[in-house]
Amino acid sequence: MKEIEGIWQQDFHIRAYQCDPYGFARPIVLADMLQDAAGNHAIHRGFGFHDMLAKGQLWVLSRMEIEFLKFPKWREHVRVKSWVKNYQRSFSHRDFEIFNDDGECIVKATTLWVIIDHQTRRPGLIGDTADRMPAFPEKHGIEQSPQRVPKVEVEQPFQFHVRYGDIDLNNHVNNTRYLQWAIDNLDKSIWQKHQISKLTVNYLAETKLENQVSVHSVGQKSEGNFIAHSTIINNSLGKSCCQVETCWKPFKKELVSTL
């Protein structure tokens, strides 16, 4: 991994345990790669997790949108490219592209990050952090900022308690766990007959160990595709913590891997 003219580049290898039953990397795996690349770029420039914690601040992901143009398969290599697009008072946009071995862009993404105070959890100021990293306002993974996802509720949501495997070093549920919960709550016929083409996530509040959560999901067909909306509610706090929209397109026969 390295930075070239302000653009972070990091290579990954798709392993068997990261794949779905068809041999494609799961969407959560690719989202994890984006998070990993963003974190390493921040460390490289001196404002990673420990650097920010020493100043009493943290970066938190507020919104994310990913477009999946093509999914890499087991044993393939991919390269993630990432850069900061802009800075605002407390916010920063960071974009991404993922390329396969043929140099083809297969994933595009844009994210919105917020600096918060470690103790109060309220927005802080970016300050001199912006001086440590060049921004590329004209370079886009996805041009528009991640959109707002509507809230949904159903009478019988899936409910459970947050467990050890859900939390990260910030002692709260990791960003991509919410995506997994939302996808897992869909009927299996969706992922058996479709492949995800786009997801949008709004992160609204923290969820911690042993909190009870409920996942509310609704979906509908749209021009041959399937669109699902999920709202994850922290029942222990009585408020929404995450809202997710996933768009699914029918599998093309030539895409289905034969392992």
PAZAPA-4460 file (N, C-alpha, C; in steps of 0.05 Angstrom, whole numbers, plus 32768, in hexadecimal, padded with zeros to 4 digits):
% residues 259
    n_x    n_y    n_z   ca_x   ca_y   ca_z    c_x    c_y    c_z   seq   type   mol
   8011   7FE8   8000   8000   8000   8000   8012   8019   8000     1      M     A
   8008   802E   7FF3   8018   8046   7FF0   8006   805D   7FE7     2      K     A
   8011   8075   7FEA   8003   808D   7FE0   8012   8097   7FC8     3      E     A
   8003   809D   7FB3   800F   80A9   7F9B   8000   80C3   7F95     4      I     A
   800E   80D9   7F97   8003   80F4   7F92   7FE8   80F8   7FA0     5      E     A
   7FE8   80F1   7FBA   7FD0   80F6   7FCB   7FBB   80E0   7FC9     6      G     A
   7FBE   80CC   7FB7   7FAA   80B7   7FB4   7FB5   809E   7FC2     7      I     A
   7FA6   8093   7FD4   7FAE   807A   7FE2   7FA8   8062   7FD1     8      W     A
   7FBB   804F   7FCF   7FB7   8037   7FC0   7FBD   801F   7FD2     9      Q     A
   7FAB   800C   7FD3   7FAF   7FF4   7FE4   7FA4   7FDC   7FD6    10      Q     A
   7FB3   7FC6   7FD6   7FAB   7FAE   7FC8   7FA0   7F99   7FDB    11      D     A
   7F8D   7F8A   7FD2   7F80   7F75   7FE1   7F7D   7F5C   7FD0    12      F     A
   7F7D   7F45   7FDE   7F79   7F2B   7FD1   7F5F   7F1F   7FDB    13      H     A
   7F4E   7F16   7FC9   7F33   7F0B   7FD0   7F37   7EEE   7FD9    14      I     A
   7F30   7EE9   7FF2   7F34   7ECE   7FFE   7F19   7EBF   7FFF    15      R     A
   7F1B   7EA5   8002   7F03   7E94   8001   7EEF   7E9C   8016    16      A     A
   7EF8   7EA2   802F   7EE5   7EA8   8044   7ED8   7EC4   8041    17      Y     A
   7EE0   7ED3   802D   7ED4   7EED   8028   7EBF   7EEC   8012    18      Q     A
   7EBA   7ED4   8007   7EA9   7ED1   7FF0   7E8D   7EC7   7FF7    19      C     A
   7E7A   7ECD   7FE5   7E5F   7EC2   7FE8   7E5D   7EA6   7FDB    20      D     A
   7E46   7E99   7FDB   7E44   7E7E   7FCF   7E4B   7E7D   7FB2    21      P     A
   7E4B   7E94   7FA4   7E51   7E94   7F88   7E6E   7E9B   7F81    22      Y     A
   7E7E   7E9F   7F96   7E9A   7EA4   7F92   7EA2   7EC1   7F8F    23      G     A
   7E8E   7ED3   7F93   7E94   7EF0   7F92   7E99   7EFB   7FAE    24      F     A
   7EAA   7F0F   7FAF   7EAF   7F1D   7FC8   7E95   7F29   7FD2    25      A     A
   7E8F   7F25   7FEB   7E76   7F30   7FF6   7E78   7F4F   7FF7    26      R     A
   7E62   7F5D   7FF5   7E63   7F7A   7FF6   7E6F   7F85   800F    27      P     A
   7E6B   7F77   8026   7E76   7F80   803F   7E94   7F7F   803F    28      I     A
   7E9F   7F6C   8031   7EBC   7F69   802F   7EC8   7F81   8020    29      V     A
   7EBB   7F8A   800B   7EC4   7FA1   7FFC   7EC1   7FBB   800C    30      L     A
   7EAB   7FBD   801B   7EA8   7FD4   802D   7EBE   7FD4   8042    31      A     A
   7EC5   7FBD   804D   7EDB   7FBB   8060   7EF6   7FC5   8053    32      D     A
   7EFA   7FBF   803A   7F12   7FC7   802C   7F14   7FE6   802B    33      M     A
   7EFD   7FF2   8025   7EFC   800F   8024   7F03   801B   803F    34      L     A
   7EF8   8010   8054   7EFD   801A   806F   7F1B   8016   8076    35      Q     A
   7F26   8000   806E   7F42   7FFA   8074   7F54   800E   8066    36      D     A
   7F4E   8013   804C   7F5E   8026   803D   7F5D   8042   8048    37      A     A
   7F45   804A   8050   7F42   8065   805B   7F52   8068   8075    38      A     A
   7F51   8053   8086   7F5F   8054   809F   7F7D   8055   809B    39      G     A
   7F87   8045   8088   7FA4   8044   8083   7FAE   805E   8077    40      N     A
   7F9E   806A   8066   7FA5   8084   805A   7FA7   809A   8070    41      H     A
   7F94   8099   8083   7F94   80AC   8099   7FAC   80A8   80AA    42      A     A
   7FB3   808F   80B0   7FCB   808A   80C0   7FE4   8094   80B2    43      I     A
   7FE6   808F   8098   7FFD   8098   8088   8001   80B6   8089    44      H     A
   7FEB   80C5   808B   7FEC   80E2   808C   7FEC   80EE   80A8    45      R     A
   7FEB   80DC   80BC   7FEE   80E6   80D7   7FD4   80EE   80E5    46      G     A
   7FBD   80E4   80DB   7FA4   80E9   80EA   7F93   80CF   80EB    47      F     A
   7FA1   80B9   80F1   7F93   809F   80F5   7F86   809E   8110    48      G     A
   7F7D   8086   8117   7F6D   8082   812F   7F7C   808C   8148    49      F     A
   7F95   8083   814C   7FA4   808B   8164   7FAC   80A8   8164    50      H     A
   7FB2   80B3   814C   7FB9   80CF   814A   7FA2   80E1   8152    51      D     A
   7F8A   80DA   8149   7F72   80EA   8150   7F6B   80E6   816D    52      M     A
   7F6D   80CD   8177   7F66   80C8   8193   7F78   80D9   81A6    53      L     A
   7F91   80DC   819E   7FA3   80ED   81AF   7F9A   810A   81B1    54      A     A
   7F8A   8112   819C   7F7F   812D   819C   7F63   812E   81A8    55      K     A
   7F59   8117   81B0   7F3E   8116   81BC   7F28   8115   81A6    56      G     A
   7F30   810C   818E   7F1D   810C   8178   7F1C   80F1   816A    57      Q     A
   7F07   80EC   815B   7F04   80D4   814B   7EF7   80DB   8130    58      L     A
   7EFF   80CB   811C   7EF0   80CC   8102   7EDA   80B8   8104    59      W     A
   7EC2   80BF   80FC   7EAC   80AC   80FB   7E9F   80AE   80DF    60      V     A
   7E96   8098   80D5   7E89   8097   80BB   7E6C   809F   80BE    61      L     A
   7E63   80B3   80AF   7E47   80BC   80B0   7E36   80B1   809A    62      S     A
   7E40   80B1   8082   7E31   80A7   806B   7E43   8099   8057    63      R     A
   7E39   8086   8048   7E48   8078   8035   7E37   806F   801E    64      M     A
   7E41   8071   8006   7E33   8067   7FEE   7E47   8057   7FDD    65      E     A
   7E40   803F   7FD5   7E52   802E   7FC5   7E43   8024   7FAD    66      I     A
   7E4F   8026   7F95   7E44   801B   7F7D   7E56   8003   7F75    67      E     A
   7E49   7FEC   7F72   7E57   7FD3   7F6B   7E53   7FCE   7F4D    68      F     A
   7E67   7FD3   7F3D   7E65   7FCF   7F20   7E6B   7FB2   7F18    69      L     A
   7E7C   7FA5   7F28   7E84   7F89   7F24   7E90   7F7F   7F3D    70      K     A
   7E8C   7F65   7F43   7E97   7F5A   7F5C   7EB0   7F49   7F56    71      F     A
   7EC6   7F4D   7F65   7EDD   7F3C   7F62   7ED7   7F20   7F6D    72      P     A
   7EE5   7F0C   7F62   7EE1   7EF1   7F6A   7EF8   7EE6   7F7C    73      K     A
   7EF3   7ECF   7F87   7F07   7EC1   7F97   7F22   7EC0   7F88    74      W     A
   7F37   7EC6   7F97   7F53   7EC5   7F8D   7F5B   7EDD   7F7C    75      R     A
   7F49   7EEF   7F75   7F50   7F06   7F66   7F5C   7F1C   7F78    76      E     A
   7F6B   7F2E   7F6C   7F76   7F44   7F7A   7F68   7F5E   7F72    77      H     A
   7F66   7F70   7F85   7F5A   7F8A   7F7F   7F6C   7FA0   7F8B    78      V     A
   7F69   7FB8   7F80   7F77   7FCF   7F8A   7F63   7FE5   7F91    79      R     A
   7F64   7FEE   7FAA   7F53   8004   7FB4   7F63   801E   7FB2    80      V     A
   7F56   8032   7FA6   7F61   804D   7FA5   7F4F   805F   7FB5    81      K     A
   7F5A   8071   7FC5   7F4A   8082   7FD6   7F57   809D   7FD9    82      S     A
   7F46   80B1   7FDC   7F4F   80CD   7FDF   7F3A   80DD   7FED    83      W     A
   7F44   80F3   7FFA   7F32   8106   8006   7F28   8119   7FF0    84      V     A
   7F0E   811D   7FF0   7F02   812F   7FDB   7F00   814C   7FE5    85      K     A
   7EF8   814F   7FFE   7EF6   816B   8009   7EF5   816A   8027    86      N     A
   7EF8   8181   8032   7EF6   8186   804F   7EE1   819C   8054    87      Y     A
   7ED2   8199   806A   7EC0   81AE   8073   7EC6   81B2   8091    88      Q     A
   7EB5   81C0   809F   7EBB   81C7   80BB   7EC0   81AE   80CC    89      R     A
   7EAD   819B   80CB   7EB0   8182   80DA   7EAF   8169   80C9    90      S     A
   7EAC   816D   80AF   7EA7   8157   809D   7EBD   8154   8088    91      F     A
   7EBE   813D   807C   7ED0   8138   8066   7EC5   8122   8055    92      S     A
   7EC6   8126   803A   7EBE   8111   8027   7ED7   8102   801E    93      H     A
   7ED5   80E8   801E   7EEB   80D7   8013   7EDF   80C4   7FFF    94      R     A
   7EEB   80C2   7FE7   7EE1   80B1   7FD2   7EF4   8099   7FCD    95      D     A
   7EEA   8086   7FBE   7EF8   806D   7FB9   7EF2   8062   7F9D    96      F     A
   7F05   8053   7F93   7F01   8042   7F7C   7F10   8028   7F81    97      E     A
   7F04   8012   7F77   7F11   7FF8   7F79   7F15   7FED   7F5C    98      I     A
   7F2D   7FE4   7F57   7F35   7FDA   7F3C   7F3C   7FBC   7F3E    99      F     A
   7F36   7FAE   7F28   7F3E   7F91   7F27   7F59   7F8F   7F19   100      N     A
   7F62   7F76   7F15   7F7C   7F71   7F09   7F7F   7F7C   7EED   101      D     A
   7F68   7F7F   7EDF   7F68   7F8A   7EC4   7F68   7FA8   7EC3   102      D     A
   7F68   7FB5   7EDA   7F67   7FD2   7EDB   7F4C   7FDE   7ED8   103      G     A
   7F38   7FCC   7EDA   7F1C   7FD5   7ED7   7F10   7FDE   7EF2   104      E     A
   7F04   7FF6   7EF2   7EF7   8000   7F0A   7EDE   7FF0   7F0F   105      C     A
   7EDC   7FE2   7F26   7EC6   7FD0   7F2B   7EB4   7FDA   7F43   106      I     A
   7EBF   7FED   7F53   7EAF   7FF8   7F69   7EB6   8015   7F6C   107      V     A
   7EA1   8025   7F71   7EA4   8042   7F76   7E96   8048   7F90   108      K     A
   7EA1   805B   7F9F   7E95   8062   7FB9   7E9B   807E   7FC1   109      A     A
   7E89   8089   7FD1   7E8D   80A3   7FDE   7E84   80A1   7FFB   110      T     A
   7E93   80AE   800D   7E8D   80AD   8029   7E8E   80C9   8036   111      T     A
   7E7F   80CC   804B   7E7F   80E5   805B   7E88   80DF   8077   112      L     A
   7E9D   80EB   8080   7EA8   80E7   809B   7EA5   80FF   80AC   113      W     A
   7EA2   80FB   80C6   7E9F   8111   80D9   7EB4   810E   80EF   114      V     A
   7EC0   8124   80F7   7ED1   8124   810E   7EC0   8129   8127   115      I     A
   7EC3   8118   813B   7EB4   811C   8154   7EC7   811D   816C   116      I     A
   7EBE   8129   8181   7ECC   8129   819B   7ECA   810D   81A7   117      D     A
   7EE0   8102   81B0   7EE0   80E7   81BA   7ECF   80E4   81D3   118      H     A
   7ECD   80F8   81E4   7EBE   80F6   81FC   7EA0   80FE   81F8   119      Q     A
   7E9B   8114   81EC   7E80   811E   81E9   7E71   8112   81D2   120      T     A
   7E80   8107   81BE   7E74   80FB   81A6   7E67   8111   8195   121      R     A
   7E6D   812A   8199   7E62   8140   8189   7E76   8148   8174   122      R     A
   7E6D   8153   815D   7E7F   815B   8147   7E95   816E   8151   123      P     A
   7EAD   8169   8147   7EC4   817B   814D   7ECC   818A   8134   124      G     A
   7EE4   8195   8135   7EEE   81A5   811F   7F05   8196   8112   125      L     A
   7F06   8196   80F8   7F1C   8189   80E9   7F37   8196   80EF   126      I     A
   7F37   81B1   80EF   7F4F   81BF   80F6   7F66   81B9   80E3   127      G     A
   7F7F   81B4   80EF   7F96   81B1   80DE   7F97   8196   80D0   128      D     A
   7F84   8184   80D6   7F83   816A   80C8   7F82   816E   80AA   129      T     A
   7F74   8183   80A1   7F71   8188   8084   7F8C   8190   8077   130      A     A
   7F9E   819A   8087   7FB8   81A1   807C   7FCA   8189   8077   131      D     A
   7FC3   8172   8082   7FD4   815A   8080   7FCD   8148   8068   132      R     A
   7FB7   814F   805A   7FAE   813D   8045   7FA3   814E   802E   133      M     A
   7FAE   814B   8015   7FA3   815A   7FFF   7F86   8150   7FF8   134      P     A
   7F76   8163   7FEF   7F5B   815C   7FE7   7F58   815F   7FC8   135      A     A
   7F46   814F   7FBD   7F42   814F   7FA0   7F24   8153   7F9A   136      F     A
   7F1A   816C   7F9C   7EFD   8171   7F99   7EF2   816A   7F7E   137      P     A
   7F03   8168   7F69   7EF9   8162   7F4E   7EFB   8144   7F47   138      E     A
   7F06   8134   7F59   7F09   8118   7F54   7EF4   8108   7F64   139      K     A
   7EE5   80F8   7F56   7ECE   80EB   7F63   7ECE   80CD   7F5F   140      H     A
   7EC8   80BF   7F75   7EC0   80A3   7F72   7EA3   80A3   7F69   141      G     A
   7E92   80B0   7F7A   7E77   80B7   7F73   7E74   80D5   7F78   142      I     A
   7E69   80E4   7F65   7E6A   8101   7F66   7E58   810C   7F7C   143      E     A
   7E40   8102   7F7F   7E2E   810D   7F93   7E34   8102   7FAF   144      Q     A
   7E2D   8112   7FC3   7E31   8108   7FDF   7E1D   80F2   7FE5   145      S     A
   7E23   80E0   7FF6   7E10   80CA   7FFD   7DF5   80D6   8006   146      P     A
   7DE0   80CA   7FFC   7DC5   80D5   8001   7DB9   80CB   801B   147      Q     A
   7DA3   80D9   8023   7D95   80D0   803B   7D84   80B8   8035   148      R     A
   7D84   80A4   8047   7D74   808C   8044   7D5C   808E   8056   149      V     A
   7D44   8088   804B   7D2B   808B   805B   7D29   8076   8071   150      P     A
   7D1C   807D   8087   7D17   806B   809D   7CFF   8059   8097   151      K     A
   7D01   803F   809E   7CEB   802C   809B   7CE8   801D   80B5   152      V     A
   7CCF   8014   80BA   7CCA   8003   80D2   7CB5   7FEE   80CA   153      E     A
   7CB8   7FD6   80D5   7CA6   7FC0   80D1   7C9C   7FB5   80EC   154      V     A
   7C87   7FA6   80EB   7C7B   7F9D   8104   7C8C   7F87   8112   155      E     A
   7C99   7F77   8102   7CA9   7F61   810E   7CC6   7F62   8104   156      Q     A
   7CD6   7F74   810E   7CF2   7F76   8106   7D03   7F5F   8112   157      P     A
   7D1A   7F5B   8106   7D2D   7F48   8111   7D3C   7F55   8129   158      F     A
   7D3B   7F49   8140   7D47   7F55   8158   7D5D   7F43   8164   159      Q     A
   7D71   7F4F   816F   7D87   7F41   817C   7D97   7F54   818C   160      F     A
   7DAB   7F4A   819B   7DBD   7F5A   81AB   7DD9   7F5C   819D   161      H     A
   7DE6   7F73   819F   7E00   7F76   8194   7E14   7F64   81A3   162      V     A
   7E24   7F56   8193   7E36   7F42   819F   7E54   7F4A   819A   163      R     A
   7E65   7F3A   81A6   7E82   7F3F   81A4   7E8C   7F43   8188   164      Y     A
   7E82   7F32   8175   7E8C   7F34   815A   7E82   7F4C   814A   165      G     A
   7E71   7F5C   8156   7E66   7F74   8149   7E75   7F8D   814F   166      D     A
   7E85   7F8E   8165   7E92   7FA7   816D   7EAF   7FA8   8165   167      I     A
   7EB9   7FC1   8163   7ED4   7FC5   815A   7EE5   7FD4   816F   168      D     A
   7EFC   7FDF   8167   7F0D   7FEB   817B   7F03   8005   8186   169      L     A
   7EEE   8010   817A   7EE0   8027   8185   7ECB   801F   819A   170      N     A
   7EC9   8005   819F   7EB6   7FFA   81B2   7E99   7FFF   81AA   171      N     A
   7E95   8000   818F   7E79   8002   8185   7E77   7FF1   816C   172      H     A
   7E5F   7FED   8163   7E5B   7FDD   814B   7E69   7FE9   8133   173      V     A
   7E79   7FD8   8125   7E88   7FE2   810E   7E75   7FE9   80F7   174      N     A
   7E7E   7FFC   80E6   7E6E   8006   80D0   7E62   7FF0   80BF   175      N     A
   7E72   7FDC   80B7   7E69   7FC9   80A4   7E56   7FB4   80B0   176      T     A
   7E56   7FB1   80CB   7E44   7F9E   80D7   7E27   7FA6   80D2   177      R     A
   7E21   7FC0   80D1   7E06   7FC9   80CB   7DFD   7FC0   80AF   178      Y     A
   7E10   7FC1   809C   7E0A   7FB8   8081   7E04   7F9A   8081   179      L     A
   7E13   7F8B   8090   7E0F   7F6E   8091   7DF4   7F68   809D   180      Q     A
   7DEC   7F76   80B3   7DD2   7F72   80BF   7DBC   7F78   80AB   181      W     A
   7DBF   7F8E   809C   7DAA   7F95   8089   7DA7   7F80   8073   182      A     A
   7DBD   7F77   8068   7DBD   7F63   8053   7DB3   7F48   805D   183      I     A
   7DBB   7F40   8075   7DB3   7F27   8081   7D95   7F26   8087   184      D     A
   7D89   7F3E   808A   7D6C   7F3F   8090   7D5B   7F3C   8077   185      N     A
   7D67   7F3C   805F   7D57   7F38   8047   7D53   7F1B   8042   186      L     A
   7D3D   7F14   8034   7D37   7EF9   802D   7D4E   7EEE   801B   187      D     A
   7D55   7ED4   801F   7D6B   7EC9   8010   7D67   7EC9   7FF2   188      K     A
   7D4D   7ECB   7FE9   7D48   7ECB   7FCC   7D53   7EE4   7FBF   189      S     A
   7D58   7EF9   7FCF   7D63   7F12   7FC4   7D7F   7F0D   7FBB   190      I     A
   7D90   7F04   7FCD   7DAC   7F00   7FC5   7DB1   7EE7   7FB5   191      W     A
   7D9D   7ED4   7FB5   7DA0   7EBD   7FA3   7D9A   7EC4   7F86   192      Q     A
   7D8A   7ED8   7F81   7D82   7EDF   7F66   7D8C   7EFA   7F5D   193      K     A
   7D98   7F09   7F6F   7DA1   7F24   7F69   7DBE   7F28   7F73   194      H     A
   7DCA   7F3D   7F68   7DE4   7F46   7F72   7DE2   7F63   7F79   195      Q     A
   7DED   7F6B   7F90   7DEA   7F87   7F98   7DF9   7F99   7F85   196      I     A
   7DED   7FAF   7F7E   7DF9   7FC2   7F6B   7DFF   7FDD   7F79   197      S     A
   7DF2   7FE3   7F8F   7DF6   7FFC   7F9C   7DED   7FFB   7FB9   198      K     A
   7DFB   8008   7FCB   7DF1   800A   7FE6   7DF7   8026   7FF1   199      L     A
   7DE5   8030   8001   7DE8   804A   800E   7DE2   8047   802B   200      T     A
   7DF3   8052   803C   7DF1   804F   8059   7DF2   806A   8067   201      V     A
   7DE0   806E   807A   7DE1   8085   808C   7DE6   807B   80A8   202      N     A
   7DFB   8083   80B4   7E01   807C   80D0   7DF8   8092   80E2   203      Y     A
   7DE7   808B   80F5   7DD9   80A0   8105   7DE1   80A0   8122   204      L     A
   7DE8   8089   812E   7DEF   8088   814A   7DFF   806F   814F   205      A     A
   7E0D   806F   8165   7E1D   8058   816D   7E0C   8041   8179   206      E     A
   7E16   8029   8176   7E0A   8012   8183   7E20   8002   8190   207      T     A
   7E1C   7FFA   81A9   7E31   7FEE   81B9   7E2A   7FD2   81C2   208      K     A
   7E3D   7FC4   81CE   7E3A   7FA9   81D7   7E22   7FA6   81E9   209      L     A
   7E12   7F91   81E3   7DFA   7F89   81F2   7DE2   7F9B   81ED   210      E     A
   7DE5   7FB0   81DD   7DCD   7FBF   81D5   7DBB   7FAD   81C5   211      N     A
   7DA1   7FB0   81C9   7D8E   7FA1   81B9   7D87   7FB1   81A0   212      Q     A
   7D89   7FA5   8189   7D83   7FB2   8170   7D6D   7FA3   8161   213      V     A
   7D5F   7FB2   8150   7D4B   7FA6   813E   7D50   7FAF   8122   214      S     A
   7D4E   7F9D   810F   7D53   7FA3   80F2   7D38   7FA2   80E4   215      V     A
   7D30   7FB9   80D9   7D17   7FBC   80CB   7D1D   7FBE   80AD   216      H     A
   7D12   7FAC   809C   7D18   7FAC   8080   7CFF   7FAA   806F   217      S     A
   7CFE   7FB9   805A   7CE9   7FB7   8046   7CF6   7FB8   802A   218      V     A
   7CE9   7FAC   8016   7CF5   7FAC   7FFC   7CDF   7FAC   7FE6   219      G     A
   7CE7   7FB4   7FCF   7CD4   7FB4   7FB8   7CE4   7FB1   7F9E   220      Q     A
   7CD6   7FA5   7F8A   7CE2   7FA3   7F6F   7CDF   7FBE   7F61   221      K     A
   7CF3   7FC3   7F50   7CF3   7FDC   7F41   7D01   7FD7   7F26   222      S     A
   7CF1   7FD6   7F11   7CFC   7FD2   7EF6   7D0F   7FB9   7EF4   223      E     A
   7D06   7FA4   7F01   7D15   7F8B   7F00   7D2A   7F89   7F15   224      G     A
   7D30   7F9E   7F23   7D43   7F9E   7F39   7D34   7F9C   7F54   225      N     A
   7D43   7F9B   7F69   7D37   7F9A   7F84   7D45   7FAF   7F95   226      F     A
   7D34   7FBF   7FA3   7D3F   7FD4   7FB5   7D35   7FCE   7FD1   227      I     A
   7D47   7FCD   7FE4   7D41   7FC8   8000   7D49   7FDF   8011   228      A     A
   7D38   7FE5   8025   7D3F   7FF9   8039   7D3F   7FEC   8054   229      H     A
   7D53   7FF2   8064   7D55   7FE6   807F   7D5C   7FFD   8093   230      S     A
   7D4E   7FFC   80A9   7D54   800E   80BF   7D5B   7FFD   80D7   231      T     A
   7D72   8003   80E3   7D7B   7FF5   80FB   7D77   8007   8113   232      I     A
   7D67   7FFE   8126   7D60   800D   813D   7D6D   8002   8156   233      I     A
   7D7A   8014   8165   7D85   800C   817F   7D6F   800D   8193   234      N     A
   7D63   7FF6   819A   7D4C   7FF6   81AC   7D54   7FFF   81C8   235      N     A
   7D6E   7FFA   81CF   7D77   8001   81EA   7D78   8020   81ED   236      S     A
   7D7C   802E   81D7   7D7C   804B   81D8   7D62   8058   81CD   237      L     A
   7D53   8048   81BF   7D3A   8052   81B4   7D3D   8064   819C   238      G     A
   7D52   805F   818C   7D56   8070   8174   7D63   8061   815E   239      K     A
   7D60   806B   8145   7D6C   805E   812E   7D8A   8063   812F   240      S     A
   7D99   804E   8128   7DB6   8051   8127   7DC1   804E   810B   241      C     A
   7DB2   8043   80F8   7DBC   8040   80DD   7DA4   803B   80C9   242      C     A
   7DA7   8047   80B2   7D93   8043   809C   7DA1   803B   8083   243      Q     A
   7D98   8026   8076   7DA6   801A   805F   7D94   8016   8047   244      V     A
   7D9D   801E   8030   7D8F   8017   8017   7DA1   8006   8006   245      E     A
   7D97   7FEF   7FFD   7DA6   7FDE   7FEB   7D96   7FDA   7FD1   246      T     A
   7DA4   7FDB   7FBB   7D98   7FD6   7FA1   7DA4   7FBD   7F95   247      C     A
   7D92   7FAC   7F8A   7D9B   7F92   7F80   7D92   7F8F   7F63   248      W     A
   7DA3   7F84   7F52   7D9C   7F7E   7F37   7D9D   7F60   7F32   249      K     A
   7D8D   7F56   7F20   7D8C   7F39   7F1B   7DA8   7F2F   7F13   250      P     A
   7DAE   7F17   7F1B   7DC7   7F09   7F13   7DC7   7F06   7EF5   251      F     A
   7DDE   7F0B   7EE9   7DE2   7F03   7ECD   7DEF   7EE8   7ECD   252      K     A
   7DE5   7ED6   7EBC   7DEE   7EBB   7EBC   7E0C   7EB9   7EB9   253      K     A
   7E18   7ECA   7EA9   7E35   7EC8   7EA4   7E45   7ED2   7EBC   254      E     A
   7E38   7EDF   7ED0   7E46   7EE9   7EE7   7E48   7ED4   7EFD   255      L     A
   7E36   7EC0   7EFC   7E36   7EAD   7F12   7E4F   7E9B   7F10   256      V     A
   7E5E   7E9B   7F26   7E76   7E8B   7F27   7E71   7E6D   7F29   257      S     A
   7E80   7E5D   7F1C   7E7E   7E40   7F1E   7E97   7E37   7F2C   258      T     A
   7E96   7E31   7F45   7EAD   7E29   7F55   7EB2   7E0B   7F53   259      L     A
***
